[in-house]
Amino acid sequence: MRVTSAPCALLLALICSVQLGDACLAIDKLLGNVVFDVSQDLLKEELAPYNPSPLTEESFLKIQQCFANVSVKERFAHSFVITKILQSPDCVDAS
């Protein structure tokens, strides 16, 4: 299970101003799926485990809107930045 420190959570929140529940969600995977137009059902399925409550249509739409105006190039750039954040000492695995 991923746990996050405040700096890690803040960085992720700044990149995408949507509360995703688990702040250290592997968002780079989500970005990759959005880039390659994976079906909404599959995205919902992948996001569901990271949400503390069931993923609602409204929260899913907020997540989609977060990426709606971002170019493919920017998505990959964000993916790289987020991966670096997830690998930083601020984000740790609690196993």
MMTF fields as JSON, N, C-alpha, C and O atoms, coordinates in Angstrom:
{
  "mmtfVersion": "1.0.0",
  "mmtfProducer": "UNKNOWN",
  "numBonds": 379,
  "numAtoms": 380,
  "numGroups": 95,
  "numChains": 1,
  "numModels": 1,
  "chainsPerModel": [1],
  "groupsPerChain": [95],
  "chainIdList": ["A"],
  "bondAtomList": [4, 2, 8, 6, 12, 10, 16, 14, 20, 18, 24, 22, 28, 26, 32, 30, 36, 34, 40, 38, 44, 42, 48, 46, 52, 50, 56, 54, 60, 58, 64, 62, 68, 66, 72, 70, 76, 74, 80, 78, 84, 82, 88, 86, 92, 90, 96, 94, 100, 98, 104, 102, 108, 106, 112, 110, 116, 114, 120, 118, 124, 122, 128, 126, 132, 130, 136, 134, 140, 138, 144, 142, 148, 146, 152, 150, 156, 154, 160, 158, 164, 162, 168, 166, 172, 170, 176, 174, 180, 178, 184, 182, 188, 186, 192, 190, 196, 194, 200, 198, 204, 202, 208, 206, 212, 210, 216, 214, 220, 218, 224, 222, 228, 226, 232, 230, 236, 234, 240, 238, 244, 242, 248, 246, 252, 250, 256, 254, 260, 258, 264, 262, 268, 266, 272, 270, 276, 274, 280, 278, 284, 282, 288, 286, 292, 290, 296, 294, 300, 298, 304, 302, 308, 306, 312, 310, 316, 314, 320, 318, 324, 322, 328, 326, 332, 330, 336, 334, 340, 338, 344, 342, 348, 346, 352, 350, 356, 354, 360, 358, 364, 362, 368, 366, 372, 370, 376, 374],
  "bondOrderList": [1, 1, 1, 1, 1, 1, 1, 1, 1, 1, 1, 1, 1, 1, 1, 1, 1, 1, 1, 1, 1, 1, 1, 1, 1, 1, 1, 1, 1, 1, 1, 1, 1, 1, 1, 1, 1, 1, 1, 1, 1, 1, 1, 1, 1, 1, 1, 1, 1, 1, 1, 1, 1, 1, 1, 1, 1, 1, 1, 1, 1, 1, 1, 1, 1, 1, 1, 1, 1, 1, 1, 1, 1, 1, 1, 1, 1, 1, 1, 1, 1, 1, 1, 1, 1, 1, 1, 1, 1, 1, 1, 1, 1, 1],
  "groupList": [{"groupName": "MET", "atomNameList": ["N", "CA", "C", "O"], "elementList": ["N", "C", "C", "O"], "formalChargeList": [0, 0, 0, 0], "bondAtomList": [1, 0, 2, 1, 3, 2], "bondOrderList": [1, 1, 2], "singleLetterCode": "M", "chemCompType": "L-PEPTIDE LINKING"}, {"groupName": "ARG", "atomNameList": ["N", "CA", "C", "O"], "elementList": ["N", "C", "C", "O"], "formalChargeList": [0, 0, 0, 0], "bondAtomList": [1, 0, 2, 1, 3, 2], "bondOrderList": [1, 1, 2], "singleLetterCode": "R", "chemCompType": "L-PEPTIDE LINKING"}, {"groupName": "VAL", "atomNameList": ["N", "CA", "C", "O"], "elementList": ["N", "C", "C", "O"], "formalChargeList": [0, 0, 0, 0], "bondAtomList": [1, 0, 2, 1, 3, 2], "bondOrderList": [1, 1, 2], "singleLetterCode": "V", "chemCompType": "L-PEPTIDE LINKING"}, {"groupName": "THR", "atomNameList": ["N", "CA", "C", "O"], "elementList": ["N", "C", "C", "O"], "formalChargeList": [0, 0, 0, 0], "bondAtomList": [1, 0, 2, 1, 3, 2], "bondOrderList": [1, 1, 2], "singleLetterCode": "T", "chemCompType": "L-PEPTIDE LINKING"}, {"groupName": "SER", "atomNameList": ["N", "CA", "C", "O"], "elementList": ["N", "C", "C", "O"], "formalChargeList": [0, 0, 0, 0], "bondAtomList": [1, 0, 2, 1, 3, 2], "bondOrderList": [1, 1, 2], "singleLetterCode": "S", "chemCompType": "L-PEPTIDE LINKING"}, {"groupName": "ALA", "atomNameList": ["N", "CA", "C", "O"], "elementList": ["N", "C", "C", "O"], "formalChargeList": [0, 0, 0, 0], "bondAtomList": [1, 0, 2, 1, 3, 2], "bondOrderList": [1, 1, 2], "singleLetterCode": "A", "chemCompType": "L-PEPTIDE LINKING"}, {"groupName": "PRO", "atomNameList": ["N", "CA", "C", "O"], "elementList": ["N", "C", "C", "O"], "formalChargeList": [0, 0, 0, 0], "bondAtomList": [1, 0, 2, 1, 3, 2], "bondOrderList": [1, 1, 2], "singleLetterCode": "P", "chemCompType": "L-PEPTIDE LINKING"}, {"groupName": "CYS", "atomNameList": ["N", "CA", "C", "O"], "elementList": ["N", "C", "C", "O"], "formalChargeList": [0, 0, 0, 0], "bondAtomList": [1, 0, 2, 1, 3, 2], "bondOrderList": [1, 1, 2], "singleLetterCode": "C", "chemCompType": "L-PEPTIDE LINKING"}, {"groupName": "LEU", "atomNameList": ["N", "CA", "C", "O"], "elementList": ["N", "C", "C", "O"], "formalChargeList": [0, 0, 0, 0], "bondAtomList": [1, 0, 2, 1, 3, 2], "bondOrderList": [1, 1, 2], "singleLetterCode": "L", "chemCompType": "L-PEPTIDE LINKING"}, {"groupName": "ILE", "atomNameList": ["N", "CA", "C", "O"], "elementList": ["N", "C", "C", "O"], "formalChargeList": [0, 0, 0, 0], "bondAtomList": [1, 0, 2, 1, 3, 2], "bondOrderList": [1, 1, 2], "singleLetterCode": "I", "chemCompType": "L-PEPTIDE LINKING"}, {"groupName": "GLN", "atomNameList": ["N", "CA", "C", "O"], "elementList": ["N", "C", "C", "O"], "formalChargeList": [0, 0, 0, 0], "bondAtomList": [1, 0, 2, 1, 3, 2], "bondOrderList": [1, 1, 2], "singleLetterCode": "Q", "chemCompType": "L-PEPTIDE LINKING"}, {"groupName": "GLY", "atomNameList": ["N", "CA", "C", "O"], "elementList": ["N", "C", "C", "O"], "formalChargeList": [0, 0, 0, 0], "bondAtomList": [1, 0, 2, 1, 3, 2], "bondOrderList": [1, 1, 2], "singleLetterCode": "G", "chemCompType": "PEPTIDE LINKING"}, {"groupName": "ASP", "atomNameList": ["N", "CA", "C", "O"], "elementList": ["N", "C", "C", "O"], "formalChargeList": [0, 0, 0, 0], "bondAtomList": [1, 0, 2, 1, 3, 2], "bondOrderList": [1, 1, 2], "singleLetterCode": "D", "chemCompType": "L-PEPTIDE LINKING"}, {"groupName": "LYS", "atomNameList": ["N", "CA", "C", "O"], "elementList": ["N", "C", "C", "O"], "formalChargeList": [0, 0, 0, 0], "bondAtomList": [1, 0, 2, 1, 3, 2], "bondOrderList": [1, 1, 2], "singleLetterCode": "K", "chemCompType": "L-PEPTIDE LINKING"}, {"groupName": "ASN", "atomNameList": ["N", "CA", "C", "O"], "elementList": ["N", "C", "C", "O"], "formalChargeList": [0, 0, 0, 0], "bondAtomList": [1, 0, 2, 1, 3, 2], "bondOrderList": [1, 1, 2], "singleLetterCode": "N", "chemCompType": "L-PEPTIDE LINKING"}, {"groupName": "PHE", "atomNameList": ["N", "CA", "C", "O"], "elementList": ["N", "C", "C", "O"], "formalChargeList": [0, 0, 0, 0], "bondAtomList": [1, 0, 2, 1, 3, 2], "bondOrderList": [1, 1, 2], "singleLetterCode": "F", "chemCompType": "L-PEPTIDE LINKING"}, {"groupName": "GLU", "atomNameList": ["N", "CA", "C", "O"], "elementList": ["N", "C", "C", "O"], "formalChargeList": [0, 0, 0, 0], "bondAtomList": [1, 0, 2, 1, 3, 2], "bondOrderList": [1, 1, 2], "singleLetterCode": "E", "chemCompType": "L-PEPTIDE LINKING"}, {"groupName": "TYR", "atomNameList": ["N", "CA", "C", "O"], "elementList": ["N", "C", "C", "O"], "formalChargeList": [0, 0, 0, 0], "bondAtomList": [1, 0, 2, 1, 3, 2], "bondOrderList": [1, 1, 2], "singleLetterCode": "Y", "chemCompType": "L-PEPTIDE LINKING"}, {"groupName": "HIS", "atomNameList": ["N", "CA", "C", "O"], "elementList": ["N", "C", "C", "O"], "formalChargeList": [0, 0, 0, 0], "bondAtomList": [1, 0, 2, 1, 3, 2], "bondOrderList": [1, 1, 2], "singleLetterCode": "H", "chemCompType": "L-PEPTIDE LINKING"}],
  "groupTypeList": [0, 1, 2, 3, 4, 5, 6, 7, 5, 8, 8, 8, 5, 8, 9, 7, 4, 2, 10, 8, 11, 12, 5, 7, 8, 5, 9, 12, 13, 8, 8, 11, 14, 2, 2, 15, 12, 2, 4, 10, 12, 8, 8, 13, 16, 16, 8, 5, 6, 17, 14, 6, 4, 6, 8, 3, 16, 16, 4, 15, 8, 13, 9, 10, 10, 7, 15, 5, 14, 2, 4, 2, 13, 16, 1, 15, 5, 18, 4, 15, 2, 9, 3, 13, 9, 8, 10, 4, 6, 12, 7, 2, 12, 5, 4],
  "groupIdList": [1, 2, 3, 4, 5, 6, 7, 8, 9, 10, 11, 12, 13, 14, 15, 16, 17, 18, 19, 20, 21, 22, 23, 24, 25, 26, 27, 28, 29, 30, 31, 32, 33, 34, 35, 36, 37, 38, 39, 40, 41, 42, 43, 44, 45, 46, 47, 48, 49, 50, 51, 52, 53, 54, 55, 56, 57, 58, 59, 60, 61, 62, 63, 64, 65, 66, 67, 68, 69, 70, 71, 72, 73, 74, 75, 76, 77, 78, 79, 80, 81, 82, 83, 84, 85, 86, 87, 88, 89, 90, 91, 92, 93, 94, 95],
  "secStructList": [7, 3, 3, 3, 7, 2, 2, 2, 2, 2, 2, 2, 2, 2, 2, 1, 7, 1, 7, 7, 1, 1, 6, 6, 7, 7, 2, 2, 2, 2, 2, 2, 2, 2, 2, 6, 6, 7, 7, 2, 2, 2, 2, 2, 2, 2, 2, 4, 4, 4, 1, 1, 1, 7, 7, 7, 2, 2, 2, 2, 2, 2, 2, 2, 2, 2, 2, 2, 6, 7, 7, 2, 2, 2, 2, 2, 2, 2, 2, 2, 2, 2, 2, 2, 2, 2, 2, 1, 6, 6, 3, 3, 3, 7, 7],
  "xCoordList": [0.843, 0.0, 0.884, 1.882, 0.514, 1.259, 0.811, -0.381, 1.788, 1.479, 2.238, 3.212, 1.804, 2.417, 2.66, 1.897, 3.733, 3.979, 3.246, 2.764, 3.165, 2.485, 3.122, 2.389, 4.467, 5.05, 4.685, 4.387, 4.712, 4.359, 2.913, 2.609, 2.029, 0.605, 0.371, -0.429, 1.073, 0.902, 1.361, 0.683, 2.504, 3.014, 2.034, 1.761, 1.511, 0.555, -0.721, -1.303, -1.153, -2.375, -2.183, -3.108, -0.977, -0.702, -0.69, -1.137, -0.181, -0.133, -1.541, -1.832, -2.405, -3.782, -4.685, -4.706, -5.422, -6.189, -7.472, -8.551, -7.334, -8.453, -8.049, -6.956, -8.902, -8.608, -8.831, -9.957, -7.754, -7.845, -7.952, -7.956, -8.037, -8.081, -6.663, -6.102, -6.073, -4.696, -3.778, -3.673, -3.112, -2.309, -1.139, -0.636, -0.7, 0.413, -0.056, 0.68, -1.25, -1.749, -0.765, -0.245, -0.505, 0.413, -0.273, -0.77, -0.287, -1.027, -0.398, -1.066, 0.889, 1.52, 0.841, 0.742, 0.375, -0.358, -1.683, -2.088, -2.351, -3.599, -3.358, -4.117, -2.292, -1.967, -1.725, -2.2, -0.984, -0.733, -2.025, -2.191, -2.943, -4.229, -5.035, -5.679, -5.002, -5.752, -5.156, -5.888, -3.821, -3.145, -3.581, -3.835, -3.668, -3.994, -5.484, -5.887, -6.293, -7.744, -8.303, -9.122, -7.851, -8.419, -9.859, -10.184, -10.709, -12.131, -12.37, -11.595, -13.454, -13.813, -14.048, -13.691, -14.64, -14.907, -13.609, -13.522, -12.6, -11.316, -10.649, -10.068, -10.736, -10.169, -10.854, -10.192, -12.179, -12.924, -12.486, -12.301, -12.328, -11.931, -10.549, -10.322, -9.629, -8.276, -8.223, -7.416, -9.079, -9.075, -9.782, -9.452, -10.742, -11.581, -10.791, -11.137, -9.742, -9.035, -8.36, -8.07, -8.106, -7.394, -8.325, -7.868, -9.607, -10.572, -11.064, -11.412, -11.097, -11.565, -13.044, -13.484, -13.8, -15.213, -15.407, -14.518, -16.535, -16.737, -16.56, -16.966, -15.954, -15.707, -17.027, -17.663, -17.426, -18.698, -18.491, -17.37, -19.577, -19.523, -18.954, -18.165, -19.36, -18.903, -17.39, -16.704, -16.877, -15.439, -14.65, -13.564, -15.191, -14.513, -14.47, -13.45, -15.57, -15.607, -14.606, -13.983, -14.445, -13.461, -12.055, -11.241, -11.785, -10.474, -10.257, -9.184, -11.275, -11.171, -10.934, -10.106, -11.654, -11.521, -10.118, -9.604, -9.516, -8.169, -7.217, -6.287, -7.448, -6.555, -7.103, -6.415, -8.323, -9.001, -8.261, -8.226, -7.668, -7.031, -5.512, -4.802, -5.026, -3.585, -3.185, -3.778, -2.18, -1.729, -1.046, -0.652, -0.91, -0.254, 1.17, 1.628, 1.862, 3.241, 3.278, 4.141, 2.342, 2.282, 1.936, 2.439, 1.083, 0.724, 1.959, 2.156, 2.787, 4.002, 4.968, 5.635, 5.048, 5.899, 5.41, 6.206, 4.092, 3.517, 3.786, 4.102, 3.656, 3.897, 5.316, 5.534, 6.277, 7.675, 7.852, 8.492, 7.278, 7.381, 6.757, 7.332, 5.575, 4.869, 5.64, 5.714, 6.216, 7.021, 8.178, 8.476, 8.827, 9.934, 9.452, 10.134, 8.283, 7.729, 7.459, 7.782, 6.869, 6.532, 7.783, 7.734, 8.911, 10.16, 10.961, 11.971, 10.513, 11.248, 11.083, 10.17, 11.969, 11.865, 10.56, 10.166, 9.889, 8.629, 7.504, 6.553, 7.608, 6.599, 7.244, 8.238, 6.686, 7.295, 6.282, 5.075, 6.796, 5.947, 5.812, 6.813, 4.607, 4.366, 3.865, 2.682, 4.764, 4.37, 4.496, 4.213],
  "yCoordList": [-1.185, 0.0, 1.243, 1.307, 2.204, 3.46, 4.392, 4.542, 5.006, 6.086, 7.313, 7.199, 8.459, 9.676, 10.686, 10.785, 11.425, 12.546, 13.758, 13.749, 14.788, 16.011, 16.615, 17.019, 16.694, 17.279, 16.508, 17.099, 15.186, 14.359, 14.602, 14.789, 14.599, 14.804, 16.176, 16.325, 17.176, 18.529, 18.628, 19.238, 18.033, 18.058, 17.408, 17.938, 16.268, 15.581, 16.391, 16.449, 17.017, 17.823, 19.032, 19.441, 19.606, 20.756, 20.367, 21.135, 19.178, 18.732, 18.536, 18.887, 17.981, 17.755, 18.123, 17.425, 19.197, 19.729, 18.945, 19.518, 17.636, 16.746, 15.86, 15.295, 15.734, 14.862, 13.424, 13.021, 12.656, 11.287, 10.252, 9.052, 10.696, 9.722, 9.365, 10.0, 8.378, 7.99, 8.908, 8.788, 9.826, 10.851, 10.261, 10.889, 9.072, 8.456, 7.416, 6.484, 7.574, 6.75, 6.813, 7.886, 5.692, 5.683, 6.356, 5.701, 7.672, 8.468, 8.367, 8.597, 8.023, 7.882, 6.784, 6.893, 5.736, 4.673, 5.209, 4.906, 6.009, 6.639, 7.547, 7.52, 8.354, 9.244, 8.445, 8.817, 7.345, 6.506, 5.981, 5.954, 5.562, 5.059, 6.146, 5.895, 7.362, 8.459, 8.799, 9.056, 8.8, 9.09, 8.098, 8.481, 6.832, 5.803, 5.49, 4.472, 6.372, 6.271, 4.923, 4.322, 4.463, 3.251, 3.559, 4.699, 2.558, 2.773, 3.339, 3.094, 4.098, 4.686, 3.61, 3.789, 2.506, 1.432, 0.898, 0.646, 0.728, 0.221, 1.235, 0.865, 2.52, 3.559, 3.557, 3.655, 3.447, 3.419, 2.227, 2.338, 1.094, -0.127, 0.049, -0.37, 0.675, 0.856, 1.889, 1.763, 2.906, 3.949, 3.518, 3.995, 2.628, 2.25, 1.84, 2.285, 1.007, 0.584, 1.722, 1.586, 2.836, 3.942, 4.932, 5.815, 4.795, 5.709, 5.127, 3.948, 5.947, 5.44, 5.072, 4.206, 5.726, 5.39, 4.947, 5.151, 4.355, 3.919, 5.085, 6.213, 4.793, 5.824, 6.207, 5.396, 7.448, 7.907, 8.482, 8.798, 8.61, 9.215, 10.63, 11.048, 11.359, 12.742, 12.809, 13.622, 11.956, 11.994, 11.546, 12.063, 10.587, 10.146, 11.275, 11.472, 12.019, 13.145, 14.221, 14.839, 14.451, 15.431, 14.998, 15.81, 13.703, 13.185, 13.365, 13.786, 13.046, 13.212, 14.666, 14.958, 15.581, 17.008, 17.501, 18.411, 16.893, 17.274, 17.123, 17.915, 16.112, 15.837, 16.317, 16.219, 16.831, 17.128, 18.14, 18.004, 19.156, 20.217, 20.086, 21.061, 18.888, 18.664, 17.923, 16.902, 18.444, 17.803, 16.478, 16.229, 15.634, 14.335, 14.543, 13.825, 15.527, 15.81, 16.183, 15.714, 17.027, 17.433, 16.254, 16.157, 15.36, 14.179, 13.339, 12.875, 13.145, 12.363, 13.098, 12.471, 14.415, 15.21, 15.09, 14.894, 15.209, 15.059, 13.658, 13.48, 12.678, 11.301, 11.148, 10.492, 11.761, 11.693, 12.361, 11.808, 13.555, 14.297, 13.504, 13.394, 12.954, 12.213, 10.961, 10.61, 10.285, 9.099, 9.468, 8.748, 10.592, 11.048, 11.332, 10.998, 11.944, 12.229, 10.923, 10.796, 9.958, 8.683, 7.933, 7.14, 8.177, 7.495, 8.256, 7.758, 9.457, 10.289, 9.743, 8.961, 10.158, 9.703, 10.127, 9.548, 11.135, 11.594, 10.583, 10.567, 9.745, 8.706, 7.366, 6.991, 6.656, 5.393, 4.266, 4.48, 3.073, 1.888, 1.422, 1.274, 1.194, 0.637, -0.781, -1.009, -1.716, -3.118, -3.884, -5.082],
  "zCoordList": [0.0, 0.0, 0.0, 0.717, -0.793, -0.852, 0.274, 0.544, 0.915, 1.841, 1.369, 0.626, 1.789, 1.286, 2.391, 3.352, 2.229, 3.135, 2.592, 1.459, 3.394, 2.954, 1.702, 0.799, 1.605, 0.393, -0.868, -1.906, -0.768, -1.927, -2.32, -3.498, -1.347, -1.625, -2.239, -3.163, -1.719, -2.23, -3.678, -4.505, -3.988, -5.36, -6.32, -7.397, -5.928, -6.798, -6.951, -8.035, -5.863, -5.927, -6.832, -7.533, -6.819, -7.669, -9.139, -9.991, -9.439, -10.833, -11.367, -12.51, -10.55, -10.978, -9.814, -8.8, -9.947, -8.815, -8.576, -8.427, -8.543, -8.268, -7.098, -7.101, -6.112, -4.987, -5.427, -5.721, -5.471, -5.971, -4.855, -5.127, -3.613, -2.533, -2.136, -1.243, -2.766, -2.489, -3.276, -4.497, -2.582, -3.26, -4.029, -4.961, -3.658, -4.374, -5.387, -5.712, -5.871, -6.974, -8.133, -8.439, -8.777, -9.921, -11.098, -12.014, -11.046, -12.018, -13.399, -14.407, -13.448, -14.759, -15.566, -16.788, -14.913, -15.608, -16.136, -17.258, -15.311, -15.734, -16.935, -17.903, -16.868, -17.981, -19.251, -20.324, -19.13, -20.295, -20.885, -22.104, -20.023, -20.502, -21.192, -22.211, -20.635, -21.239, -22.601, -23.557, -22.687, -23.954, -25.02, -26.162, -24.654, -25.64, -25.717, -26.279, -25.148, -25.269, -24.836, -25.531, -23.689, -23.109, -22.709, -22.377, -22.74, -22.473, -21.075, -20.15, -20.94, -19.65, -18.595, -17.431, -18.999, -18.039, -17.442, -16.24, -18.3, -17.819, -16.89, -15.869, -17.254, -16.389, -15.025, -13.991, -15.026, -13.761, -12.916, -11.704, -13.576, -12.882, -12.245, -11.11, -12.992, -12.48, -11.357, -10.436, -11.428, -10.402, -9.128, -8.042, -9.25, -8.109, -6.859, -5.765, -6.976, -5.77, -5.015, -3.826, -5.686, -5.059, -4.379, -3.653, -4.603, -4.003, -2.686, -2.621, -1.63, -0.347, -0.365, 0.391, -1.221, -1.387, -2.833, -3.66, -3.149, -4.535, -5.508, -5.228, -6.639, -7.649, -8.298, -8.971, -8.088, -8.641, -10.03, -10.43, -10.747, -12.077, -11.985, -12.833, -10.952, -10.784, -10.561, -11.18, -9.678, -9.412, -10.635, -10.899, -11.381, -12.598, -13.623, -14.283, -13.761, -14.701, -14.298, -15.161, -13.001, -12.532, -12.931, -13.369, -12.772, -13.154, -14.652, -15.083, -15.441, -16.893, -17.268, -18.131, -16.625, -16.933, -16.62, -17.269, -15.628, -15.249, -16.431, -16.589, -17.256, -18.381, -19.719, -20.735, -19.736, -21.001, -21.863, -23.086, -21.237, -22.003, -22.04, -22.289, -21.795, -21.772, -23.041, -23.39, -23.722, -24.962, -24.646, -23.507, -25.66, -25.482, -24.968, -24.079, -25.533, -25.11, -23.633, -22.89, -23.209, -21.801, -20.903, -19.784, -21.384, -20.583, -20.295, -19.171, -21.315, -21.099, -20.176, -19.353, -20.306, -19.416, -17.976, -17.058, -17.782, -16.443, -15.909, -14.733, -16.779, -16.375, -15.832, -14.813, -16.523, -16.091, -14.729, -13.835, -14.58, -13.319, -12.18, -11.097, -12.436, -11.388, -11.002, -9.825, -11.999, -11.711, -10.791, -9.838, -11.08, -10.232, -8.808, -7.84, -8.688, -7.362, -6.62, -5.439, -7.315, -6.679, -6.244, -5.303, -6.925, -6.586, -5.533, -5.036, -5.198, -4.242, -2.824, -2.559, -1.913, -0.521, 0.151, 1.163, -0.407, 0.182, 0.004, 0.785, -1.013, -1.244, -0.938, -1.56, 0.005, 0.413, 0.339, 0.45, 0.152, 0.182, 1.619, 2.32, 2.058, 3.39, 3.204, 2.947, 3.334, 3.12, 4.418, 4.457]
}
